[in-house]
Amino acid sequence: MKQTLIIANWKMNGSILANSKLLTGMLKFSNTANTELVICPPFPYLHQVKEYIVGSNIKLGAQNVNENNSGSYTGEVSADMLKEFYCRYVLVGHSERRSLFQESNGIIAKKITQAMDAGLTPVLCIGESLAQREKGDAQSVILEQLSCVINDIGLKKFKSVVIAYEPIWAIGTGQTASPEQAQKVHRMIRQYIYGLDPILSKNISILYGGSVNEINAAELIKQKDIDGFLVGGASLKPDSIETICKLKI
Ligand code: 13P
C-alpha cells in the first residue's frame, strides 16, 4: 500500500530560532506518525533542517529548482545543488510560482526533468483559479497542466512524479475544498492517468493542498483518491502538523 505523504511547505517563512522550535516539536512525533513527512524550508535553511532531521523519519525537500543545469542564472539553485544538500523532493510549478514568477507548463516540464536527472522526486503542483472554476474550466485547466508535462517528459519519467492538486482559491484563504469537491477532482486526475497507464494510476500519489488544517484533514484523508497533503500555513504550527500526521487512515 502507498504510504500517506504529508509535505510541509514553509513558503517564505521562518528564522533560525523559529525553525529550531518547530523542528524540535516535529521530531517528538515524527517516528510515531503513520506518514512520510517531508519539510520544504526556504533554501537558506536546508542545512539547518537537515541537521535536525538526520536519523529521523523526516525527509527534506525544496520549494523550487531552476530548469537549467548550471551557469549564469543569478539567484537560482540547481537540482544537483539540492541533492548535495540532502533533498529528496522538490516542489515544481506551485501556483505562486506560476502566477508571481510566470512559470509556464513548458518551464515546469524542464524543471521536472532537471529534478529527476538529479535523483529528486518532483512534486508537480496543479490547480485552477476561482474564475476558471466558476467558468466551468477547472477540468480542462488541470488536464492541460498535466498533459503538457506528460507530453514533454514522457510517461516513463512521469511515473516518478508526485501530483499535488491545489485549487488556487483554497490556498491561504481558509476556504478549503470540501472533501467531495477535492475527491471529484482527484478522481478525475486518476481516471485521466488510468487512460494512459492503469498500473500507474494506482501507484501515483495525488496530494491535496489548500487550507488543510488539523480540523478538516480527517475528512479529506478519508477520500479514496486523496493520498496525502501539501500543507502551507498549518505546517508552521507544531500541534497542527502533528495532528495531521497522526490521522488514522
Ligand atoms: P495553505 O495550506 O496555507 O493554504 O497553503 C497551501 C499551499 O500552497 C501549500 O503548498
py3Dmol code that shows the C-alpha trace and the ligand (Angstrom):
import py3Dmol

protein = """\
ATOM      1  CA  MET A   1       0.000   0.000   0.000  1.00  0.00           C
ATOM      2  CA  LYS A   2       1.107   3.555  -0.741  1.00  0.00           C
ATOM      3  CA  GLN A   3       2.318   5.462   2.300  1.00  0.00           C
ATOM      4  CA  THR A   4       0.441   8.658   3.097  1.00  0.00           C
ATOM      5  CA  LEU A   5       2.659  11.586   2.203  1.00  0.00           C
ATOM      6  CA  ILE A   6       2.496  14.871   4.089  1.00  0.00           C
ATOM      7  CA  ILE A   7       4.595  17.719   2.684  1.00  0.00           C
ATOM      8  CA  ALA A   8       5.149  20.826   4.783  1.00  0.00           C
ATOM      9  CA  ASN A   9       5.660  23.842   2.533  1.00  0.00           C
ATOM     10  CA  TRP A  10       7.026  26.570   4.779  1.00  0.00           C
ATOM     11  CA  LYS A  11       6.972  29.070   1.881  1.00  0.00           C
ATOM     12  CA  MET A  12       8.991  32.242   2.716  1.00  0.00           C
ATOM     13  CA  ASN A  13       8.587  31.871   6.482  1.00  0.00           C
ATOM     14  CA  GLY A  14      10.926  31.056   9.329  1.00  0.00           C
ATOM     15  CA  SER A  15      14.115  32.103  11.049  1.00  0.00           C
ATOM     16  CA  ILE A  16      16.910  30.079  12.628  1.00  0.00           C
ATOM     17  CA  LEU A  17      15.243  30.419  16.033  1.00  0.00           C
ATOM     18  CA  ALA A  18      11.658  29.795  14.888  1.00  0.00           C
ATOM     19  CA  ASN A  19      12.756  26.787  12.812  1.00  0.00           C
ATOM     20  CA  SER A  20      14.604  25.209  15.683  1.00  0.00           C
ATOM     21  CA  LYS A  21      11.498  25.437  17.907  1.00  0.00           C
ATOM     22  CA  LEU A  22       9.297  23.991  15.176  1.00  0.00           C
ATOM     23  CA  LEU A  23      11.743  21.183  14.344  1.00  0.00           C
ATOM     24  CA  THR A  24      12.155  20.227  17.997  1.00  0.00           C
ATOM     25  CA  GLY A  25       8.375  19.816  18.187  1.00  0.00           C
ATOM     26  CA  MET A  26       8.199  17.850  14.937  1.00  0.00           C
ATOM     27  CA  LEU A  27      10.972  15.450  15.940  1.00  0.00           C
ATOM     28  CA  LYS A  28       8.990  14.430  19.031  1.00  0.00           C
ATOM     29  CA  PHE A  29       6.217  12.863  16.979  1.00  0.00           C
ATOM     30  CA  SER A  30       7.828  12.078  13.629  1.00  0.00           C
ATOM     31  CA  ASN A  31       8.801   8.494  14.451  1.00  0.00           C
ATOM     32  CA  THR A  32       5.312   7.594  15.636  1.00  0.00           C
ATOM     33  CA  ALA A  33       3.400   9.159  12.737  1.00  0.00           C
ATOM     34  CA  ASN A  34       1.707   6.924  10.146  1.00  0.00           C
ATOM     35  CA  THR A  35       3.032   9.001   7.345  1.00  0.00           C
ATOM     36  CA  GLU A  36       6.058  10.034   5.330  1.00  0.00           C
ATOM     37  CA  LEU A  37       6.699  13.619   6.392  1.00  0.00           C
ATOM     38  CA  VAL A  38       8.686  15.973   4.160  1.00  0.00           C
ATOM     39  CA  ILE A  39       9.754  19.504   5.119  1.00  0.00           C
ATOM     40  CA  CYS A  40      10.348  22.099   2.389  1.00  0.00           C
ATOM     41  CA  PRO A  41      12.028  25.116   4.036  1.00  0.00           C
ATOM     42  CA  PRO A  42      13.363  28.188   2.221  1.00  0.00           C
ATOM     43  CA  PHE A  43      16.764  27.464   0.607  1.00  0.00           C
ATOM     44  CA  PRO A  44      18.951  29.135   3.291  1.00  0.00           C
ATOM     45  CA  TYR A  45      17.536  26.787   5.938  1.00  0.00           C
ATOM     46  CA  LEU A  46      18.015  23.481   4.086  1.00  0.00           C
ATOM     47  CA  HIS A  47      21.203  22.764   6.001  1.00  0.00           C
ATOM     48  CA  GLN A  48      19.671  23.676   9.357  1.00  0.00           C
ATOM     49  CA  VAL A  49      16.685  21.397   8.764  1.00  0.00           C
ATOM     50  CA  LYS A  50      18.951  18.582   7.564  1.00  0.00           C
ATOM     51  CA  GLU A  51      20.998  18.806  10.767  1.00  0.00           C
ATOM     52  CA  TYR A  52      17.838  18.396  12.841  1.00  0.00           C
ATOM     53  CA  ILE A  53      16.187  15.591  10.906  1.00  0.00           C
ATOM     54  CA  VAL A  54      19.210  13.381  10.340  1.00  0.00           C
ATOM     55  CA  GLY A  55      18.423   9.949  11.827  1.00  0.00           C
ATOM     56  CA  SER A  56      14.673  10.627  11.924  1.00  0.00           C
ATOM     57  CA  ASN A  57      11.895   9.621   9.510  1.00  0.00           C
ATOM     58  CA  ILE A  58      11.516  13.167   8.234  1.00  0.00           C
ATOM     59  CA  LYS A  59      12.704  13.873   4.693  1.00  0.00           C
ATOM     60  CA  LEU A  60      13.949  17.101   3.172  1.00  0.00           C
ATOM     61  CA  GLY A  61      12.530  18.898   0.152  1.00  0.00           C
ATOM     62  CA  ALA A  62      12.947  22.239  -1.627  1.00  0.00           C
ATOM     63  CA  GLN A  63      10.304  24.676  -2.834  1.00  0.00           C
ATOM     64  CA  ASN A  64      11.729  25.320  -6.285  1.00  0.00           C
ATOM     65  CA  VAL A  65      14.535  24.399  -8.690  1.00  0.00           C
ATOM     66  CA  ASN A  66      15.933  26.022 -11.801  1.00  0.00           C
ATOM     67  CA  GLU A  67      15.287  24.423 -15.195  1.00  0.00           C
ATOM     68  CA  ASN A  68      18.968  24.618 -16.160  1.00  0.00           C
ATOM     69  CA  ASN A  69      21.860  22.512 -15.026  1.00  0.00           C
ATOM     70  CA  SER A  70      24.324  25.277 -14.125  1.00  0.00           C
ATOM     71  CA  GLY A  71      25.575  28.613 -15.422  1.00  0.00           C
ATOM     72  CA  SER A  72      24.783  32.310 -15.391  1.00  0.00           C
ATOM     73  CA  TYR A  73      21.401  32.280 -13.672  1.00  0.00           C
ATOM     74  CA  THR A  74      21.911  34.729 -10.828  1.00  0.00           C
ATOM     75  CA  GLY A  75      19.885  33.919  -7.763  1.00  0.00           C
ATOM     76  CA  GLU A  76      18.870  30.453  -8.924  1.00  0.00           C
ATOM     77  CA  VAL A  77      19.512  26.988  -7.495  1.00  0.00           C
ATOM     78  CA  SER A  78      20.125  23.768  -9.454  1.00  0.00           C
ATOM     79  CA  ALA A  79      18.802  20.273  -8.837  1.00  0.00           C
ATOM     80  CA  ASP A  80      22.311  18.915  -8.237  1.00  0.00           C
ATOM     81  CA  MET A  81      22.823  21.524  -5.509  1.00  0.00           C
ATOM     82  CA  LEU A  82      19.585  20.447  -3.826  1.00  0.00           C
ATOM     83  CA  LYS A  83      20.707  16.840  -3.997  1.00  0.00           C
ATOM     84  CA  GLU A  84      24.019  17.774  -2.345  1.00  0.00           C
ATOM     85  CA  PHE A  85      22.027  19.320   0.469  1.00  0.00           C
ATOM     86  CA  TYR A  86      20.185  16.003   1.052  1.00  0.00           C
ATOM     87  CA  CYS A  87      16.911  16.982  -0.585  1.00  0.00           C
ATOM     88  CA  ARG A  88      14.768  14.060  -1.719  1.00  0.00           C
ATOM     89  CA  TYR A  89      11.810  16.058  -3.033  1.00  0.00           C
ATOM     90  CA  VAL A  90      11.243  19.361  -4.798  1.00  0.00           C
ATOM     91  CA  LEU A  91       8.013  21.277  -5.399  1.00  0.00           C
ATOM     92  CA  VAL A  92       7.573  22.250  -9.041  1.00  0.00           C
ATOM     93  CA  GLY A  93       5.008  24.605 -10.519  1.00  0.00           C
ATOM     94  CA  HIS A  94       3.419  25.808  -7.300  1.00  0.00           C
ATOM     95  CA  SER A  95       0.643  28.256  -8.194  1.00  0.00           C
ATOM     96  CA  GLU A  96       2.576  31.068  -6.507  1.00  0.00           C
ATOM     97  CA  ARG A  97       5.481  30.355  -8.868  1.00  0.00           C
ATOM     98  CA  ARG A  98       3.170  30.118 -11.855  1.00  0.00           C
ATOM     99  CA  SER A  99       1.433  33.411 -11.106  1.00  0.00           C
ATOM    100  CA  LEU A 100       4.159  35.531  -9.438  1.00  0.00           C
ATOM    101  CA  PHE A 101       7.136  34.259 -11.450  1.00  0.00           C
ATOM    102  CA  GLN A 102       5.432  33.469 -14.778  1.00  0.00           C
ATOM    103  CA  GLU A 103       6.321  29.778 -14.814  1.00  0.00           C
ATOM    104  CA  SER A 104       4.759  28.145 -17.849  1.00  0.00           C
ATOM    105  CA  ASN A 105       3.918  24.473 -18.285  1.00  0.00           C
ATOM    106  CA  GLY A 106       6.965  24.242 -20.595  1.00  0.00           C
ATOM    107  CA  ILE A 107       9.355  25.589 -17.940  1.00  0.00           C
ATOM    108  CA  ILE A 108       7.761  23.342 -15.344  1.00  0.00           C
ATOM    109  CA  ALA A 109       8.385  20.287 -17.536  1.00  0.00           C
ATOM    110  CA  LYS A 110      12.071  21.292 -17.828  1.00  0.00           C
ATOM    111  CA  LYS A 111      12.306  21.690 -14.047  1.00  0.00           C
ATOM    112  CA  ILE A 112      10.843  18.219 -13.578  1.00  0.00           C
ATOM    113  CA  THR A 113      13.439  16.769 -15.942  1.00  0.00           C
ATOM    114  CA  GLN A 114      16.249  18.504 -14.055  1.00  0.00           C
ATOM    115  CA  ALA A 115      14.918  17.252 -10.733  1.00  0.00           C
ATOM    116  CA  MET A 116      14.603  13.672 -11.946  1.00  0.00           C
ATOM    117  CA  ASP A 117      18.019  13.648 -13.581  1.00  0.00           C
ATOM    118  CA  ALA A 118      19.478  14.633 -10.203  1.00  0.00           C
ATOM    119  CA  GLY A 119      17.562  11.850  -8.444  1.00  0.00           C
ATOM    120  CA  LEU A 120      14.963  14.073  -6.772  1.00  0.00           C
ATOM    121  CA  THR A 121      11.235  13.321  -6.647  1.00  0.00           C
ATOM    122  CA  PRO A 122       9.360  16.229  -8.228  1.00  0.00           C
ATOM    123  CA  VAL A 123       6.022  17.247  -6.751  1.00  0.00           C
ATOM    124  CA  LEU A 124       4.034  18.698  -9.647  1.00  0.00           C
ATOM    125  CA  CYS A 125       1.531  21.277  -8.358  1.00  0.00           C
ATOM    126  CA  ILE A 126      -1.600  21.872 -10.413  1.00  0.00           C
ATOM    127  CA  GLY A 127      -4.908  23.592  -9.812  1.00  0.00           C
ATOM    128  CA  GLU A 128      -7.464  26.060 -11.108  1.00  0.00           C
ATOM    129  CA  SER A 129      -8.273  29.639 -10.095  1.00  0.00           C
ATOM    130  CA  LEU A 130     -11.693  30.667  -8.797  1.00  0.00           C
ATOM    131  CA  ALA A 131     -12.529  32.378 -12.097  1.00  0.00           C
ATOM    132  CA  GLN A 132     -11.624  29.225 -14.036  1.00  0.00           C
ATOM    133  CA  ARG A 133     -13.752  27.077 -11.695  1.00  0.00           C
ATOM    134  CA  GLU A 134     -16.725  29.426 -11.963  1.00  0.00           C
ATOM    135  CA  LYS A 135     -16.475  29.354 -15.751  1.00  0.00           C
ATOM    136  CA  GLY A 136     -16.567  25.552 -15.664  1.00  0.00           C
ATOM    137  CA  ASP A 137     -12.964  25.324 -16.884  1.00  0.00           C
ATOM    138  CA  ALA A 138     -11.394  23.578 -13.873  1.00  0.00           C
ATOM    139  CA  GLN A 139     -11.114  20.193 -15.539  1.00  0.00           C
ATOM    140  CA  SER A 140      -9.635  21.486 -18.787  1.00  0.00           C
ATOM    141  CA  VAL A 141      -7.092  23.669 -16.928  1.00  0.00           C
ATOM    142  CA  ILE A 142      -5.947  20.769 -14.762  1.00  0.00           C
ATOM    143  CA  LEU A 143      -5.726  18.324 -17.664  1.00  0.00           C
ATOM    144  CA  GLU A 144      -3.783  20.872 -19.700  1.00  0.00           C
ATOM    145  CA  GLN A 145      -1.304  21.327 -16.823  1.00  0.00           C
ATOM    146  CA  LEU A 146      -0.899  17.557 -16.566  1.00  0.00           C
ATOM    147  CA  SER A 147      -0.806  16.668 -20.247  1.00  0.00           C
ATOM    148  CA  CYS A 148       1.742  19.398 -21.111  1.00  0.00           C
ATOM    149  CA  VAL A 149       4.181  17.868 -18.642  1.00  0.00           C
ATOM    150  CA  ILE A 150       3.463  14.259 -19.621  1.00  0.00           C
ATOM    151  CA  ASN A 151       3.817  15.034 -23.338  1.00  0.00           C
ATOM    152  CA  ASP A 152       7.072  16.854 -22.682  1.00  0.00           C
ATOM    153  CA  ILE A 153       8.853  14.409 -20.354  1.00  0.00           C
ATOM    154  CA  GLY A 154       7.143  11.159 -21.447  1.00  0.00           C
ATOM    155  CA  LEU A 155       5.056   8.731 -19.456  1.00  0.00           C
ATOM    156  CA  LYS A 156       8.056   6.653 -18.363  1.00  0.00           C
ATOM    157  CA  LYS A 157       9.587   9.572 -16.484  1.00  0.00           C
ATOM    158  CA  PHE A 158       6.222  10.733 -15.202  1.00  0.00           C
ATOM    159  CA  LYS A 159       5.991   7.505 -13.182  1.00  0.00           C
ATOM    160  CA  SER A 160       8.255   9.009 -10.513  1.00  0.00           C
ATOM    161  CA  VAL A 161       6.298  12.252 -10.149  1.00  0.00           C
ATOM    162  CA  VAL A 162       4.030  13.086  -7.202  1.00  0.00           C
ATOM    163  CA  ILE A 163       0.975  15.191  -8.086  1.00  0.00           C
ATOM    164  CA  ALA A 164      -0.365  17.885  -5.746  1.00  0.00           C
ATOM    165  CA  TYR A 165      -3.812  19.258  -6.557  1.00  0.00           C
ATOM    166  CA  GLU A 166      -4.027  22.737  -5.054  1.00  0.00           C
ATOM    167  CA  PRO A 167      -7.071  24.786  -6.085  1.00  0.00           C
ATOM    168  CA  ILE A 168      -5.773  28.370  -6.072  1.00  0.00           C
ATOM    169  CA  TRP A 169      -8.946  29.656  -4.412  1.00  0.00           C
ATOM    170  CA  ALA A 170      -8.239  27.441  -1.400  1.00  0.00           C
ATOM    171  CA  ILE A 171      -4.602  28.427  -0.881  1.00  0.00           C
ATOM    172  CA  GLY A 172      -4.055  30.582   2.191  1.00  0.00           C
ATOM    173  CA  THR A 173      -7.705  31.640   2.186  1.00  0.00           C
ATOM    174  CA  GLY A 174      -9.047  29.389   4.927  1.00  0.00           C
ATOM    175  CA  GLN A 175     -11.606  28.234   2.376  1.00  0.00           C
ATOM    176  CA  THR A 176     -10.660  24.612   1.813  1.00  0.00           C
ATOM    177  CA  ALA A 177     -12.243  22.477  -0.903  1.00  0.00           C
ATOM    178  CA  SER A 178     -14.923  20.271   0.620  1.00  0.00           C
ATOM    179  CA  PRO A 179     -13.977  16.580   0.781  1.00  0.00           C
ATOM    180  CA  GLU A 180     -16.454  15.941  -2.065  1.00  0.00           C
ATOM    181  CA  GLN A 181     -15.053  18.749  -4.232  1.00  0.00           C
ATOM    182  CA  ALA A 182     -11.476  17.571  -3.689  1.00  0.00           C
ATOM    183  CA  GLN A 183     -12.341  13.901  -4.254  1.00  0.00           C
ATOM    184  CA  LYS A 184     -14.127  14.735  -7.508  1.00  0.00           C
ATOM    185  CA  VAL A 185     -11.004  16.373  -8.941  1.00  0.00           C
ATOM    186  CA  HIS A 186      -8.646  13.708  -7.573  1.00  0.00           C
ATOM    187  CA  ARG A 187     -10.817  11.012  -9.153  1.00  0.00           C
ATOM    188  CA  MET A 188     -10.791  12.859 -12.475  1.00  0.00           C
ATOM    189  CA  ILE A 189      -6.970  13.101 -12.345  1.00  0.00           C
ATOM    190  CA  ARG A 190      -6.640   9.400 -11.518  1.00  0.00           C
ATOM    191  CA  GLN A 191      -9.023   8.429 -14.302  1.00  0.00           C
ATOM    192  CA  TYR A 192      -7.049  10.504 -16.778  1.00  0.00           C
ATOM    193  CA  ILE A 193      -3.874   8.685 -15.749  1.00  0.00           C
ATOM    194  CA  TYR A 194      -5.726   5.356 -15.886  1.00  0.00           C
ATOM    195  CA  GLY A 195      -6.371   6.052 -19.553  1.00  0.00           C
ATOM    196  CA  LEU A 196      -2.603   6.337 -20.093  1.00  0.00           C
ATOM    197  CA  ASP A 197      -1.386   3.605 -17.767  1.00  0.00           C
ATOM    198  CA  PRO A 198      -3.729   1.671 -15.447  1.00  0.00           C
ATOM    199  CA  ILE A 199      -0.940   0.497 -13.121  1.00  0.00           C
ATOM    200  CA  LEU A 200       0.484   3.992 -12.758  1.00  0.00           C
ATOM    201  CA  SER A 201      -2.966   5.314 -11.863  1.00  0.00           C
ATOM    202  CA  LYS A 202      -2.941   3.045  -8.795  1.00  0.00           C
ATOM    203  CA  ASN A 203       0.623   3.754  -7.775  1.00  0.00           C
ATOM    204  CA  ILE A 204       0.859   7.503  -8.269  1.00  0.00           C
ATOM    205  CA  SER A 205       0.379   9.717  -5.201  1.00  0.00           C
ATOM    206  CA  ILE A 206      -2.112  12.552  -5.568  1.00  0.00           C
ATOM    207  CA  LEU A 207      -1.904  15.038  -2.693  1.00  0.00           C
ATOM    208  CA  TYR A 208      -4.417  17.727  -1.821  1.00  0.00           C
ATOM    209  CA  GLY A 209      -3.345  21.235  -0.767  1.00  0.00           C
ATOM    210  CA  GLY A 210      -5.252  24.401   0.133  1.00  0.00           C
ATOM    211  CA  SER A 211      -6.066  25.468   3.696  1.00  0.00           C
ATOM    212  CA  VAL A 212      -5.533  21.963   5.087  1.00  0.00           C
ATOM    213  CA  ASN A 213      -5.580  22.069   8.880  1.00  0.00           C
ATOM    214  CA  GLU A 214      -5.915  19.804  11.913  1.00  0.00           C
ATOM    215  CA  ILE A 215      -9.719  20.015  11.691  1.00  0.00           C
ATOM    216  CA  ASN A 216     -10.524  19.424   8.017  1.00  0.00           C
ATOM    217  CA  ALA A 217      -7.714  16.938   7.309  1.00  0.00           C
ATOM    218  CA  ALA A 218      -9.537  13.972   8.881  1.00  0.00           C
ATOM    219  CA  GLU A 219     -12.436  14.051   6.394  1.00  0.00           C
ATOM    220  CA  LEU A 220     -10.233  14.869   3.424  1.00  0.00           C
ATOM    221  CA  ILE A 221      -7.895  11.921   4.000  1.00  0.00           C
ATOM    222  CA  LYS A 222     -10.846   9.512   4.077  1.00  0.00           C
ATOM    223  CA  GLN A 223     -11.490  10.249   0.404  1.00  0.00           C
ATOM    224  CA  LYS A 224     -10.496   7.341  -1.791  1.00  0.00           C
ATOM    225  CA  ASP A 225      -8.273   9.275  -4.176  1.00  0.00           C
ATOM    226  CA  ILE A 226      -6.529  11.592  -1.696  1.00  0.00           C
ATOM    227  CA  ASP A 227      -3.122  10.124  -0.809  1.00  0.00           C
ATOM    228  CA  GLY A 228      -1.782  12.892   1.414  1.00  0.00           C
ATOM    229  CA  PHE A 229      -1.432  16.635   1.768  1.00  0.00           C
ATOM    230  CA  LEU A 230       0.682  19.606   0.776  1.00  0.00           C
ATOM    231  CA  VAL A 231       0.321  21.872   3.791  1.00  0.00           C
ATOM    232  CA  GLY A 232       1.202  25.565   3.990  1.00  0.00           C
ATOM    233  CA  GLY A 233       0.123  27.631   6.999  1.00  0.00           C
ATOM    234  CA  ALA A 234      -0.721  24.712   9.295  1.00  0.00           C
ATOM    235  CA  SER A 235       2.751  23.221   8.771  1.00  0.00           C
ATOM    236  CA  LEU A 236       4.202  26.134  10.750  1.00  0.00           C
ATOM    237  CA  LYS A 237       2.253  25.086  13.848  1.00  0.00           C
ATOM    238  CA  PRO A 238       3.686  22.006  15.586  1.00  0.00           C
ATOM    239  CA  ASP A 239       0.357  20.910  17.110  1.00  0.00           C
ATOM    240  CA  SER A 240      -1.496  21.203  13.795  1.00  0.00           C
ATOM    241  CA  ILE A 241       1.070  19.293  11.761  1.00  0.00           C
ATOM    242  CA  GLU A 242       1.273  16.627  14.484  1.00  0.00           C
ATOM    243  CA  THR A 243      -2.497  16.047  14.336  1.00  0.00           C
ATOM    244  CA  ILE A 244      -2.415  15.882  10.533  1.00  0.00           C
ATOM    245  CA  CYS A 245       0.469  13.380  10.540  1.00  0.00           C
ATOM    246  CA  LYS A 246      -1.164  11.153  13.143  1.00  0.00           C
ATOM    247  CA  LEU A 247      -4.536  10.803  11.430  1.00  0.00           C
ATOM    248  CA  LYS A 248      -5.844   7.257  11.338  1.00  0.00           C
ATOM    249  CA  ILE A 249      -6.031   6.320   7.700  1.00  0.00           C
TER     250      ILE A 249
END
"""
ligand_1 = """\
10
13P
P -2.137 26.815 2.820
O -2.163 25.459 3.483
O -1.566 27.881 3.684
O -3.460 27.166 2.227
O -1.117 26.690 1.602
C -1.296 25.663 0.708
C -0.108 25.608 -0.174
O 0.049 26.440 -1.052
C 0.871 24.545 0.072
O 1.790 24.468 -0.973
"""
view = py3Dmol.view(width=600, height=400)
view.addModel(protein, "pdb")
view.setStyle({"model": 0}, {"cartoon": {"style": "trace"}})
view.addModel(ligand_1, "xyz")
view.setStyle({"model": 1}, {"stick": {}})
view.zoomTo()
view.show()
